[in-house]
Structures are given as C-alpha cells and as structure tokens.
Amino acid sequence: MPKSTQPEEVQVLRFFEESPIEKAELLFNIVGAKMRERLAESTKQAGEKAGRANGKRQKRRIAQNPAPEEGSSGESTEVN
C-alpha cells in the first residue's frame, strides 16, 4: 500500500467529509472538547505571563518615579 502524500489536514478534512455521520460527529465533539481545554490552558498561561510582565513594568515605573515624601508637595500634613 503506497504511503499517502496528502498533508494531515487534508486527511482530517476528508475523514469528516466521507465518514459515516455518527462517527464523524462523535469525533468532532471529542476534538472540540480537547481544543477548548487547550484554549483555556493557553489563555491562562497568557494571562499569567501578562500579569508577570505588568508587575515588572509597574516595579520599573515605581523605581523611575518614586513617590514624593510626605510634606514635600508644599501642603501641610498637620491637623489642628
């Protein structure tokens, strides 16, 4: 039997086009569930990376622009 020269994507599409609908639908639902899991994981990882990056940017911003010391803004901080 000769080895197929079609890319995997074409084979997958052909499977869904030519297989019995019950079998294709079953596998479609399984693949859909797996892809949702992957999407959730990648979204979570992207959020974690963004959170770390925001933390680094915030620390850098604070280091570049330290908060003014009390009383240095010219306003009185004393209460009568």
Buried (B, 14 or more C-beta within 10 A) or exposed (E): EEEEEEEEEEEEEEEBEEBEEEEBEEBEEEEEEEEEEEEEEEEEEEEEEEEEEEEEEEEEEEEEEEEEEEEEEEEEEEEE
